[in-house]
Structure formats: structure tokens, C-alpha cells
Amino acid sequence: MQWKSLLPVAVVSAALGCAASIALVVALNLGGGHTTTVVQQAPLRGKDTSDGTAGGLTPRDIYKRAAPGVVFIRAQVVQQTPSPYDFGFPQEQRGEATGSGFVIGRDGTILTNAHVVAGATHVAVQFADRHVVDARILGRDESTDLAVLKVSATPSELQPLSLGSSGGVQVGDPTIAIGNPFGLERTLTTGVVSATRRTIQAPNGLQINGVIQTDAAINPGNSGGPLLDATGRVIGINSQIATGGSGGGNVGIGFAIPIDTAKHLLPQLEKTGKVDRGFLGIEDPLTIDPSLSDLNLPVDRGVLVQTVTPGSPADRAGVKGGDIVARVDGNDVRLGGDIIIAVNGKKVSTGDELVNKIAAKQQGDKVKLDLLHDGQQRTVEVTLAARPTQTAGGG
């Protein structure tokens, strides 16, 4: 089946009257009708966790624990659209975007998607008890589609969800999604991890790597809600769906931003409101792991460089991408490029590690990359540039 498009799963409605509202819904392919959630209460088999929480929880158990920490977000937005009378002046259109989020701190910190609150003039958060409070946007990062909000609420309303790790997620692991699809508050859906290491497009056109694909039903309004594992820990932030046919609803292909990416960027977003990251210019850095054993790569750990952005710092330093396309687990992999085995003398084992190390640097910083190519090892020094606003790149 061919995917039609990727759709950010926040619901947007116009506030310009019925006709304008219907036109906007059609344009976004949000569709209509009723949704039904069917939950089977068979235990989910998960791994034991470090705090002793064992697998075997049912979706009902996980919902009781996590749902109070999931919030309903309403953002009043203003958009500029071309004037229908073609006077050369844009027309201001007001509307409301709705989505999901979840509490991550007793201080009132809430995590959601950047596109849920894009262009917002006012943001409100509704808790499980229907209490609505105003929210302040602490920070937004369109490159990873993450946003952090801050609210003042009672201690009973602030029930933080436990954050897990997306690093060990594997295909077939059980998943739970909780959110507000089409405004239906705190809906639970279940599924599995359908794939890992997916790449989706961020709101500013950049690529988000290491994304989790799930078949747990995700629909418009689920944006910013948690994707949980079998122990009830957050492994991702639901962000986009792939649509098929003429509809905009769920077809079993949803995408979640890895929680490890969020955890890495949270301190910057909370402190400065943005992420100041260096730019290397390596697109789709691929983790070398046992799933690539059939490719006969010279190492069993490291990061394969697939594509280098022309004119980028990596390109100027002589880092080479691949020129041979192979098919692995349904994904195209470009072979023949450099393999990065260390950054500043410290080994890197995954593409996420590389991205995070570069993201921790700023424009003008120098980094040394240890590369392996055709059995020969070499070290190059790269001076990082400012990250482009509209150019895809893994780091």
C-alpha cells in the first residue's frame, strides 16, 4: 500500500463560522464520524524494569495509573491566509488547535508536540477532573516537534508519568497510546511496535530520526500524548500518522518521537525556551547492530553514514556517504559510506548517540570524528555550523 501523506495529529478547527470550519476540516483531511476503541484485557508481556515493576500489567492497569497524568490541550491560534479578494494583504484567521500532553513534573511541567501550540496566542490545559488552567509555553523545538508547557495546578492534578527509554524498544513490543482523538478525552488504544528507526519530517522540514512506528490507533487529537510500554512507562510522544485513501484517520501507521530525544532536550527547552544545536550535515545516520549482520560490515557497532548534505561541515571535512542502495527489513540502506566509531575520542554505538552529541554542541564548536572506510581508520576535525532551518539532516 502506498502512503498518501504524513499528518500531524493535532485537530484544528476554524472559528469563522460553520462554512469556514468545514472547509478547513476538508483541507486537512481530518474526516469525520465516530471512533470506537476496543480494549482486550489480556496481560501485556513486558520486561522487568530497574525499579522492580514487572510485566504482565493489563491495559486497564496501565490506564488507571497513567490516564490521570494525560491532559487535554486547547490552543487559540492565529494564522495568516491569502485574502480572497486578492488585495495583497493577508487575512487573519483565528481558530483552535486541540491535542494531548502529559505531566512530567510535580512543578507543573507538561510535555507535548510543538505543532499543537504553533502560533498559539493562548493555551489552556484540562485535567482529568475537568479543571481547566492556563498554560505558559516554556519552550518549543520544531526540529524535533517538542514543546514544554508550565501550569499552576493542585498536587492531586499533577500526576507525572514515568519516563522509560526508547533505546531498547524492539519490533513486537506491546504499546499503549492515551490521548484525545477527535476530542474524545483520555482514549486508550493498544498495539505493538511496528518498526523502529523510522524517519519523519518535522514541522520546519527537517528530519526526525529514530522514530517509533506503532499500529496502536492514533488519530487527530492524539498529538503530544504518551506512547507507553508494557510497564506503563513513556517510550514516545505520539506525533504523526500516515494516511491512506481519501481519509485522514488511522490506518494502523502512527509515529512517536523517541522519549530519549525529549529527555536529552528538556533541560535546554526549560532553561532557554529553544534548542541551540550545532549542525554536522549527516542525514539518516544508521545504527550498526545485529539486524545489519547480512551486510558484512567491518564492525558490529558504530554509525553508518548514508548521506552527507552538500556544502555542510561534514562535506567540507571529507566525510563520505554511501552510493549503493540495499534493502533491509523493508527499508532502503545506503552502503559504501564512512562508519563513525567515535566522537572526540569517545565511542558511539547508535545514530541517536551521534545526533545527541552533535546537538549538545553549538555553532563554531570543533569535533573530531574517528572514521572507518575500506578497512582504513582516519580522524577528521569538523567545525560545526548553525543548523539550517529548512534543510534535512540527522545531525
TORDRENSE-737353 format. One record per residue (C-alpha): residue in three letters; x, y, z. Coordinates in nm, 2 decimals. Example, Ala and Ser with C-alpha at 12.3 -4.5 7.8 and 13.67 -1.06 7.14 Angstrom:
! residues 2
REC  aa     xx     yy     zz
REC Ala   1.23  -0.45   0.78
REC Ser   1.37  -0.11   0.71
***
This chain:
! residues 395
REC  aa     xx     yy     zz
REC Met   0.00   0.00   0.00
REC Gln   0.13   0.34  -0.08
REC Trp   0.12   0.61   0.19
REC Lys  -0.07   0.91   0.09
REC Ser   0.07   1.16   0.34
REC Leu   0.20   1.22   0.69
REC Leu  -0.04   1.41   0.90
REC Pro   0.05   1.58   1.23
REC Val  -0.22   1.46   1.47
REC Ala  -0.35   1.77   1.63
REC Val  -0.70   1.88   1.55
REC Val  -0.75   2.23   1.42
REC Ser  -1.09   2.40   1.38
REC Ala  -1.17   2.74   1.25
REC Ala  -1.36   3.00   1.45
REC Leu  -1.50   3.19   1.15
REC Gly  -1.84   3.02   1.12
REC Cys  -1.97   2.68   1.01
REC Ala  -1.87   2.71   0.64
REC Ala  -1.51   2.81   0.71
REC Ser  -1.48   2.54   0.97
REC Ile  -1.60   2.27   0.73
REC Ala  -1.37   2.40   0.46
REC Leu  -1.07   2.38   0.69
REC Val  -1.15   2.02   0.80
REC Val  -1.18   1.91   0.44
REC Ala  -0.85   2.07   0.36
REC Leu  -0.67   1.88   0.64
REC Asn  -0.84   1.55   0.56
REC Leu  -0.95   1.51   0.92
REC Gly  -1.26   1.32   0.81
REC Gly  -1.55   1.27   1.04
REC Gly  -1.77   1.01   1.20
REC His  -1.74   0.83   1.53
REC Thr  -1.45   0.63   1.66
REC Thr  -1.47   0.32   1.87
REC Thr  -1.19   0.19   2.10
REC Val  -1.19  -0.18   2.17
REC Val  -0.96  -0.29   2.46
REC Gln  -0.87  -0.65   2.53
REC Gln  -0.76  -0.71   2.89
REC Ala  -0.51  -0.98   2.82
REC Pro  -0.18  -0.91   3.01
REC Leu   0.09  -0.73   2.82
REC Arg   0.42  -0.92   2.84
REC Gly   0.70  -0.68   2.92
REC Lys   1.05  -0.69   3.06
REC Asp   1.12  -0.64   3.43
REC Thr   1.23  -0.28   3.50
REC Ser   1.50  -0.14   3.72
REC Asp   1.26  -0.04   3.99
REC Gly   1.11  -0.38   4.02
REC Thr   0.80  -0.32   3.82
REC Ala   0.72  -0.64   3.64
REC Gly   0.55  -0.71   3.32
REC Gly   0.21  -0.86   3.30
REC Leu   0.00  -0.54   3.35
REC Thr  -0.32  -0.52   3.16
REC Pro  -0.42  -0.22   2.96
REC Arg  -0.67  -0.14   3.24
REC Asp  -0.39  -0.14   3.50
REC Ile  -0.18   0.09   3.29
REC Tyr  -0.47   0.32   3.21
REC Lys  -0.56   0.36   3.58
REC Arg  -0.21   0.45   3.65
REC Ala  -0.13   0.68   3.36
REC Ala  -0.45   0.84   3.24
REC Pro  -0.47   1.10   3.53
REC Gly  -0.14   1.24   3.40
REC Val  -0.26   1.29   3.04
REC Val  -0.41   1.63   2.97
REC Phe  -0.63   1.78   2.70
REC Ile  -0.46   2.09   2.54
REC Arg  -0.65   2.37   2.37
REC Ala  -0.45   2.64   2.19
REC Gln  -0.61   2.96   2.04
REC Val  -0.42   3.01   1.72
REC Val  -0.39   3.29   1.46
REC Gln  -0.30   3.20   1.10
REC Gln  -0.23   3.43   0.81
REC Thr  -0.40   3.33   0.49
REC Pro  -0.42   3.49   0.14
REC Ser  -0.70   3.74   0.10
REC Pro  -0.99   3.60  -0.11
REC Tyr  -1.02   3.95  -0.27
REC Asp  -0.65   3.95  -0.37
REC Phe  -0.58   4.29  -0.23
REC Gly  -0.23   4.18  -0.15
REC Phe  -0.30   4.18   0.23
REC Pro  -0.31   3.86   0.42
REC Gln  -0.63   3.77   0.60
REC Glu  -0.61   3.68   0.97
REC Gln  -0.78   3.36   1.06
REC Arg  -0.85   3.26   1.42
REC Gly  -0.91   2.91   1.53
REC Glu  -0.85   2.65   1.80
REC Ala  -0.60   2.36   1.79
REC Thr  -0.66   2.07   2.02
REC Gly  -0.42   1.79   2.12
REC Ser  -0.28   1.59   2.41
REC Gly   0.01   1.62   2.65
REC Phe   0.13   1.46   2.97
REC Val   0.26   1.57   3.31
REC Ile   0.63   1.50   3.36
REC Gly   0.70   1.70   3.68
REC Arg   0.53   1.79   4.01
REC Asp   0.62   2.15   3.94
REC Gly   0.36   2.16   3.66
REC Thr   0.58   2.07   3.36
REC Ile   0.39   1.92   3.07
REC Leu   0.53   1.77   2.75
REC Thr   0.35   1.79   2.41
REC Asn   0.42   1.84   2.04
REC Ala   0.54   2.17   1.91
REC His   0.28   2.17   1.63
REC Val   0.00   2.15   1.89
REC Val   0.08   2.50   2.02
REC Ala   0.23   2.65   1.70
REC Gly   0.11   3.01   1.65
REC Ala  -0.08   3.00   1.99
REC Thr  -0.19   3.32   2.15
REC His  -0.34   3.14   2.45
REC Val  -0.30   2.78   2.57
REC Ala  -0.53   2.61   2.82
REC Val  -0.49   2.26   2.98
REC Gln  -0.77   2.04   3.10
REC Phe  -0.71   1.77   3.36
REC Ala  -0.89   1.45   3.43
REC Asp  -1.12   1.63   3.68
REC Arg  -1.23   1.87   3.40
REC His  -1.04   2.16   3.58
REC Val  -0.90   2.39   3.32
REC Val  -0.59   2.61   3.38
REC Asp  -0.39   2.85   3.17
REC Ala  -0.06   2.72   3.04
REC Arg   0.26   2.90   2.96
REC Ile   0.49   2.78   2.67
REC Leu   0.83   2.73   2.83
REC Gly   1.00   2.62   2.51
REC Arg   0.94   2.48   2.16
REC Asp   1.17   2.30   1.92
REC Glu   1.02   2.25   1.57
REC Ser   1.32   2.04   1.46
REC Thr   1.20   1.76   1.69
REC Asp   0.83   1.86   1.72
REC Leu   0.86   1.90   2.10
REC Ala   0.72   2.16   2.33
REC Val   0.72   2.21   2.71
REC Leu   0.44   2.38   2.90
REC Lys   0.41   2.50   3.26
REC Val   0.09   2.52   3.46
REC Ser  -0.01   2.60   3.82
REC Ala  -0.24   2.32   3.94
REC Thr  -0.32   2.13   4.26
REC Pro  -0.09   1.85   4.37
REC Ser  -0.37   1.60   4.31
REC Glu  -0.39   1.70   3.94
REC Leu  -0.02   1.69   3.88
REC Gln   0.05   1.31   3.85
REC Pro   0.37   1.28   3.64
REC Leu   0.41   0.98   3.41
REC Ser   0.72   0.76   3.45
REC Leu   0.96   0.81   3.16
REC Gly   1.12   0.50   3.02
REC Ser   1.38   0.46   2.75
REC Ser   1.33   0.43   2.38
REC Gly   1.68   0.29   2.33
REC Gly   1.58  -0.08   2.39
REC Val   1.25  -0.07   2.20
REC Gln   1.21  -0.36   1.96
REC Val   0.96  -0.46   1.70
REC Gly   0.67  -0.66   1.85
REC Asp   0.69  -0.49   2.19
REC Pro   0.34  -0.40   2.32
REC Thr   0.24  -0.03   2.31
REC Ile  -0.04   0.17   2.48
REC Ala  -0.15   0.52   2.35
REC Ile  -0.36   0.76   2.56
REC Gly  -0.48   1.08   2.42
REC Asn  -0.78   1.28   2.30
REC Pro  -0.86   1.18   1.94
REC Phe  -1.12   1.40   1.78
REC Gly  -1.18   1.55   2.12
REC Leu  -1.27   1.22   2.29
REC Glu  -1.10   1.26   2.62
REC Arg  -0.84   1.01   2.75
REC Thr  -0.90   0.74   2.49
REC Leu  -0.68   0.43   2.52
REC Thr  -0.57   0.22   2.23
REC Thr  -0.33  -0.07   2.22
REC Gly  -0.09  -0.22   1.96
REC Val   0.27  -0.31   1.92
REC Val   0.59  -0.15   1.79
REC Ser   0.56  -0.20   1.42
REC Ala   0.91  -0.07   1.33
REC Thr   1.20   0.14   1.48
REC Arg   1.45   0.38   1.33
REC Arg   1.18   0.55   1.11
REC Thr   1.24   0.90   0.98
REC Ile   0.96   1.16   0.96
REC Gln   0.95   1.53   0.87
REC Ala   0.95   1.79   1.15
REC Pro   0.72   2.09   1.12
REC Asn   1.01   2.30   0.99
REC Gly   1.10   2.05   0.72
REC Leu   1.40   1.89   0.90
REC Gln   1.42   1.52   0.96
REC Ile   1.34   1.35   1.29
REC Asn   1.53   1.02   1.32
REC Gly   1.49   0.71   1.54
REC Val   1.12   0.74   1.54
REC Ile   0.90   0.46   1.67
REC Gln   0.63   0.33   1.44
REC Thr   0.32   0.17   1.61
REC Asp  -0.01   0.03   1.50
REC Ala  -0.19   0.15   1.82
REC Ala  -0.47   0.36   1.68
REC Ile  -0.36   0.73   1.67
REC Asn  -0.58   0.99   1.52
REC Pro  -0.61   1.37   1.50
REC Gly  -0.61   1.49   1.86
REC Asn  -0.36   1.23   1.98
REC Ser  -0.07   1.47   1.91
REC Gly   0.15   1.51   2.22
REC Gly   0.01   1.22   2.41
REC Pro   0.22   0.94   2.55
REC Leu   0.31   0.61   2.39
REC Leu   0.36   0.37   2.67
REC Asp   0.53   0.03   2.71
REC Ala   0.41  -0.28   2.88
REC Thr   0.51  -0.15   3.22
REC Gly   0.34   0.19   3.18
REC Arg   0.65   0.39   3.11
REC Val   0.66   0.65   2.83
REC Ile   0.87   0.55   2.54
REC Gly   0.75   0.81   2.29
REC Ile   0.54   1.12   2.21
REC Asn   0.27   1.05   1.95
REC Ser   0.31   1.29   1.67
REC Gln   0.21   1.19   1.32
REC Ile   0.01   0.93   1.12
REC Ala   0.04   0.80   0.76
REC Thr  -0.29   0.83   0.58
REC Gly  -0.43   0.62   0.30
REC Gly  -0.71   0.67   0.05
REC Ser  -0.91   0.99   0.10
REC Gly  -0.94   0.98   0.47
REC Gly  -0.73   1.14   0.74
REC Gly  -0.79   0.88   1.02
REC Asn  -0.59   0.59   1.14
REC Val  -0.48   0.32   0.91
REC Gly  -0.25   0.14   1.15
REC Ile   0.06   0.35   1.09
REC Gly   0.15   0.60   1.36
REC Phe   0.47   0.76   1.46
REC Ala   0.61   0.87   1.80
REC Ile   0.91   1.09   1.88
REC Pro   1.15   0.88   2.10
REC Ile   1.14   0.98   2.47
REC Asp   1.52   0.96   2.48
REC Thr   1.53   1.26   2.24
REC Ala   1.29   1.45   2.46
REC Lys   1.48   1.38   2.78
REC His   1.80   1.50   2.62
REC Leu   1.65   1.83   2.50
REC Leu   1.43   1.91   2.80
REC Pro   1.69   2.09   3.01
REC Gln   1.76   2.33   2.72
REC Leu   1.39   2.39   2.65
REC Glu   1.31   2.46   3.01
REC Lys   1.60   2.69   3.06
REC Thr   1.62   2.89   2.74
REC Gly   1.30   2.81   2.55
REC Lys   1.48   2.67   2.25
REC Val   1.75   2.43   2.14
REC Asp   2.08   2.58   2.02
REC Arg   2.24   2.30   1.83
REC Gly   2.53   2.26   1.61
REC Phe   2.50   2.12   1.25
REC Leu   2.72   1.85   1.11
REC Gly   2.53   1.76   0.79
REC Ile   2.49   1.38   0.81
REC Glu   2.15   1.27   0.71
REC Asp   1.99   0.95   0.84
REC Pro   2.28   0.82   1.05
REC Leu   2.22   0.45   1.07
REC Thr   2.29   0.24   1.38
REC Ile   2.50  -0.07   1.31
REC Asp   2.35  -0.36   1.51
REC Pro   2.29  -0.73   1.46
REC Ser   2.00  -0.66   1.22
REC Leu   2.26  -0.55   0.97
REC Ser   2.47  -0.86   1.00
REC Asp   2.39  -0.98   0.65
REC Leu   2.56  -0.67   0.50
REC Asn   2.91  -0.79   0.62
REC Leu   3.01  -0.46   0.76
REC Pro   3.36  -0.44   0.90
REC Val   3.24  -0.36   1.25
REC Asp   2.94  -0.47   1.46
REC Arg   2.90  -0.13   1.64
REC Gly   2.91   0.22   1.51
REC Val   2.71   0.46   1.29
REC Leu   2.69   0.42   0.91
REC Val   2.70   0.75   0.72
REC Gln   2.43   0.72   0.45
REC Thr   2.40   1.07   0.31
REC Val   2.61   1.39   0.36
REC Thr   2.44   1.72   0.29
REC Pro   2.63   1.91   0.01
REC Gly   2.82   2.21   0.14
REC Ser   2.78   2.11   0.50
REC Pro   3.06   2.09   0.76
REC Ala   3.08   1.71   0.72
REC Asp   3.10   1.75   0.34
REC Arg   3.38   2.01   0.37
REC Ala   3.57   1.78   0.61
REC Gly   3.56   1.50   0.36
REC Val   3.31   1.27   0.53
REC Lys   3.16   1.03   0.26
REC Gly   2.81   0.90   0.23
REC Gly   2.70   0.57   0.06
REC Asp   2.64   0.51  -0.31
REC Ile   2.50   0.16  -0.30
REC Val   2.13   0.10  -0.21
REC Ala   2.03  -0.22  -0.03
REC Arg   1.70  -0.33   0.12
REC Val   1.70  -0.43   0.49
REC Asp   1.38  -0.51   0.68
REC Gly   1.18  -0.31   0.42
REC Asn   1.40   0.00   0.44
REC Asp   1.65   0.13   0.19
REC Val   2.00   0.15   0.33
REC Arg   2.28   0.33   0.15
REC Leu   2.61   0.14   0.17
REC Gly   2.97   0.23   0.09
REC Gly   2.99   0.54   0.32
REC Asp   3.21   0.61   0.62
REC Ile   3.15   0.45   0.95
REC Ile   3.17   0.68   1.25
REC Ile   3.31   0.49   1.55
REC Ala   3.39   0.77   1.79
REC Val   3.33   1.14   1.85
REC Asn   3.60   1.33   2.03
REC Gly   3.77   1.01   2.12
REC Lys   3.45   0.85   2.28
REC Lys   3.29   0.56   2.11
REC Val   2.94   0.60   1.95
REC Ser   2.72   0.29   1.90
REC Thr   2.40   0.44   1.78
REC Gly   2.27   0.71   1.55
REC Asp   2.09   0.87   1.84
REC Glu   2.41   0.89   2.03
REC Leu   2.57   1.07   1.74
REC Val   2.28   1.31   1.70
REC Asn   2.27   1.38   2.07
REC Lys   2.65   1.45   2.09
REC Ile   2.62   1.70   1.80
REC Ala   2.30   1.85   1.94
REC Ala   2.49   1.92   2.26
REC Lys   2.74   2.14   2.07
REC Gln   2.69   2.49   1.92
REC Gln   2.78   2.67   1.61
REC Gly   3.16   2.71   1.58
REC Asp   3.25   2.42   1.81
REC Lys   3.50   2.17   1.67
REC Val   3.45   1.80   1.69
REC Lys   3.68   1.51   1.59
REC Leu   3.53   1.21   1.41
REC Asp   3.70   0.88   1.40
REC Leu   3.60   0.72   1.07
REC Leu   3.64   0.37   0.92
REC His   3.64   0.33   0.54
REC Asp   3.76   0.03   0.34
REC Gly   3.94  -0.11   0.64
REC Gln   4.13   0.22   0.70
REC Gln   4.08   0.44   1.00
REC Arg   4.12   0.81   0.99
REC Thr   4.03   1.11   1.21
REC Val   3.88   1.44   1.07
REC Glu   3.81   1.76   1.25
REC Val   3.48   1.93   1.17
REC Thr   3.38   2.29   1.26
REC Leu   3.00   2.28   1.32
REC Ala   2.78   2.54   1.16
REC Ala   2.44   2.69   1.26
REC Arg   2.17   2.44   1.19
REC Pro   1.97   2.53   0.88
REC Thr   1.60   2.60   0.94
REC Gln   1.47   2.42   0.63
REC Thr   1.73   2.16   0.54
REC Ala   1.70   1.79   0.63
REC Gly   1.98   1.65   0.84
REC Gly   2.04   1.40   1.11
REC Gly   2.30   1.60   1.29
***
